[in-house]
Amino acid sequence: MNEWIGKPKRFGEVLDQTFRLCKNRFSELFLITLVLFGPIYLLEAIVSLLSGTSFFTVDTTGGFWKSRVTSFFTTPDSVNAGLVVLTIVLGFASMLLYPVAQGAYLVFLGRLKDNASVSPKIAIKQAFSRFWPIIGSYLLFGLIFTGILCVPTVVLVLLISGISALTFTAFPVIGIILGVVLLLAAALFIMLLLTRLSLFLGAVVIDKTAPGLSRSWQLTRKQTWRTFGLFLVVILLTMLVQFAVEGSLILLLGNSVLYSMIIGLVGLILDMVMFVAYSVIYFDLKARYDADDLKEMIANYD
């Protein structure tokens, strides 16, 4: 076993390994997302050009920064219905391919962990072999996600509003503070609950168990806060990079096709980081729960 991946790690070691893998295996990992999403981004760029969007926004008004920021919020005068339909189809295709790409990363790093032959082609092929279990599990998770957000959220908001209102009449400051605290506590509870279920894809792809929700619940037992913290750090880092790049480019290029292409390329790289982090977290929890490293030592001894 490749101990670099299979060995249980501390919080910082998981993050360190994520970025090491992104650096050392960049060409292979990035190729997975490029093969799956590259054609879609290229078609989206062609659609933008056909709809009248400029490839490279040129300043002709004398207001350099103003023209670029304004161009981001402007749309072409005429919209072709066919192009709109094609854009919707491309968006739907991206939604279907996203979990497959995540599954391909799990396959790639799983084979790397086991010192098996690995390539982007093998990873993508094996991920597609689990296409329907992946999509079905994602749909089920989406329904659960919607239910967790909608029903309990409405109940919690009504409850919090009632408690805050009663307190606010007598103690306004305490009522406001109490309402904010209860709302944050409710949001944290929902996020922790979703964290317990979020590793289902690893079970579907690696353990061949669909929908994988019970497996995710087992793996995150006693590791909920740690897993939530890892996801939170990675998400905040990727969001920070994305906002910084988008904010800089919009001032230079405006709402142009070139801007969309560059943002799409940056998005592929950030998706790669997210997929690798998800895979590393899954294999770390799997090693902790299943004691994969200990089993291999016993097997080698025998």
Secondary structure by P-SEA (a helix, b strand, c coil): ccccccccccaaaaaaaaaaaaaaaaaaaaaaaaaacaaaaaaaaaaaaaaccccbbbbccccaaaaaaaaaacccccccaaaaaaaaaaaaaaaaaaaaaaaaaaaaaaaaaacccccaaaaaaaaaaaaaaaaaaaaaaaaaaaaaacaaaaaaaaaaaaaaaaaaaccaaaaaaaaaaaaaaaaaaaaaaaaaacaaaaaacccccccaaaaaaaaaccaaaaaaaaaaaaaaaaaaaaaaaaaaaaacccccaaaaaaaaaaaaaaaaaaaaaaaaaaaaaaaaaaaaaaaaaaaaac
